[in-house]
Amino acid sequence: MRGAWGADVSGEIAFGLAISDNCACHPDKARRHCSIVAAGRSGSGKILVDLAPFYDHPRGAVKRAAGLYESHSPVAMALDPKSQAATLKKPLMEAGIIVAELLVEDVAVAHGEFLDLVDDGGLEHLNQAAMTAAVRAGQQRRLAGALAWERRVPVDQSPLEAATVAVWAFRRWEEMSQPGVYAV
Amino acid sequence: MAAVTVTTSSKAFSLSSAAPRFATPATPGRENLAAAIGKTAAILGFETTLGPGLMPWQHSINSTATELDEHGRFVYRQVVIEVMRQQGKTVDLLSMMIARALRRRGTMISYTAQNRLEARKRLLDVWWPRIQQSKLYPRYVDVRRGSGSEAYLFSNGSMLALVSSTQTSGHGDVLDLGVIDEAWAQEDDHLEQAMRPAMMTRDAQLWIVSAAGTERSAYFKAKVEDGRARAQLGLTDTGCYIGYSAADDEDPADPVTWRRRMPALGITVSEETVKADLDLMDLAEFRRAYLCQWPDVAKPGWETITQDAWAACAAPGARM
């Protein structure tokens, strides 16, 4: 991954964080990887997801996140507090990072919006191998009457989960930053 | 009680056209129980178009799996059989278990399937009526139906009982034969952990039998990977593995693949039936259940987001 990621980023971005889970066939794969995915508008106007910010062992994630927070002032740094990434919440907050946490219904919305974006051609990605592998192996699970990504599959799903969370956070910021949104 | 005789491997039936893809090699000269098991199958009324008793592939695996050493003890303490559904593995297991119970007095056998309920159904509702109609009943075997203590009780003191999938009380018991049928349903090795210590002082075997599993079939997957490695190395001690499956690159819809890989095809299973099931089933499930291909092969992916849709979103040069 590029150490100086984002030197050419010009627009607003949100980051999503996720940590790999295990599956029954590979119980040793839990927490091997943390993904920090950036989401923002590309030059085409579509939402671009990029895994380059961080894809490595979780032990280095907080330090990297703190660096990204400092260098890019993201509109959000989001994670699902009911996932493996929950362990990042406290150290991120201690590092001075405001963490956006998804509620259960947010996780379902994020999943659905991500699928819709792909279907509608509103998403862009950079053909990153880990991201594409996660998408290829992606399966869904039931979540309170809706659907979400199944984390316990043989291929690391953290890139896909982080991308989904990042897109959700970016879109919520876009909604809230529209002129007139606060008008009574 | 009728004496059960053993035969040498050379007397085993020849294989049908479908051969196992990986198999522990048979060791010429070792005696085995295949003939006794075949005879028991005939007594139980099993028959195919080839005649009464077992099919050639069943005789073949019994020949290797029950090989005896020069002291008359089982060579293989663990037997792993991987074979697709509806090929007759449960018929073989029942015949093997009954033969083993009759062979030696006081033989203790534990059997389980996906769960205790399924195992109970087989023991009482599927198998027992057949046994009841055979000449084994009532002279040689009777049944105990009490909930929680279901078992076949043999007149020589042998017993075939059920293991619960949540059993921990196996500790302290003595076991001569453990059978984990439909092992794909087990997510961990707790059943084996319960049974193996009870076999330490016995000339015992653990049989683990199943079609290929799902992403959650960690227990059987590990047994298959270990067994295939042993088979490829040609090891003929401790653990026996025999696996029928299609290779990763074989066409799952081609009848040539079926003929090459399904040992009961043309005997108890027709090509027309397989073709109909292929048309009706999800392909990944067909590949798992009918060709013993594991999810990493049977499920190529792109189930939620299609490959085309993802490729259409690729923008390698894009910048935010």
Chai-1 contact restraints between the chains, C-beta under 6 A:
chainA,res_idxA,chainB,res_idxB,connection_type,confidence,min_distance_angstrom,max_distance_angstrom,comment,restraint_id
A,D8,B,R319,contact,1.0,0.0,6.0,A-B,restraint_1
A,V9,B,M320,contact,1.0,0.0,6.0,A-B,restraint_2
A,G11,B,M320,contact,1.0,0.0,6.0,A-B,restraint_3
A,I13,B,M320,contact,1.0,0.0,6.0,A-B,restraint_4
A,C23,B,E215,contact,1.0,0.0,6.0,A-B,restraint_5
A,A24,B,E187,contact,1.0,0.0,6.0,A-B,restraint_6
A,A24,B,R216,contact,1.0,0.0,6.0,A-B,restraint_7
A,A24,B,A218,contact,1.0,0.0,6.0,A-B,restraint_8
A,C25,B,E215,contact,1.0,0.0,6.0,A-B,restraint_9
A,C25,B,A218,contact,1.0,0.0,6.0,A-B,restraint_10
A,C25,B,K221,contact,1.0,0.0,6.0,A-B,restraint_11
A,G40,B,M320,contact,1.0,0.0,6.0,A-B,restraint_12
A,S42,B,A318,contact,1.0,0.0,6.0,A-B,restraint_13
A,S42,B,M320,contact,1.0,0.0,6.0,A-B,restraint_14
A,L48,B,A318,contact,1.0,0.0,6.0,A-B,restraint_15
A,L48,B,M320,contact,1.0,0.0,6.0,A-B,restraint_16
A,V118,B,I305,contact,1.0,0.0,6.0,A-B,restraint_17
A,V118,B,A309,contact,1.0,0.0,6.0,A-B,restraint_18
A,V118,B,C313,contact,1.0,0.0,6.0,A-B,restraint_19
A,L123,B,C313,contact,1.0,0.0,6.0,A-B,restraint_20
A,E124,B,C313,contact,1.0,0.0,6.0,A-B,restraint_21
A,E124,B,A315,contact,1.0,0.0,6.0,A-B,restraint_22
A,E124,B,A318,contact,1.0,0.0,6.0,A-B,restraint_23
A,H125,B,C313,contact,1.0,0.0,6.0,A-B,restraint_24
A,L126,B,P316,contact,1.0,0.0,6.0,A-B,restraint_25
A,N127,B,A314,contact,1.0,0.0,6.0,A-B,restraint_26
A,N127,B,P316,contact,1.0,0.0,6.0,A-B,restraint_27
A,V135,B,I305,contact,1.0,0.0,6.0,A-B,restraint_28
A,V135,B,W310,contact,1.0,0.0,6.0,A-B,restraint_29
A,R136,B,G301,contact,1.0,0.0,6.0,A-B,restraint_30
A,R136,B,W302,contact,1.0,0.0,6.0,A-B,restraint_31
A,A137,B,G301,contact,1.0,0.0,6.0,A-B,restraint_32
A,G138,B,T304,contact,1.0,0.0,6.0,A-B,restraint_33
A,Q140,B,T304,contact,1.0,0.0,6.0,A-B,restraint_34
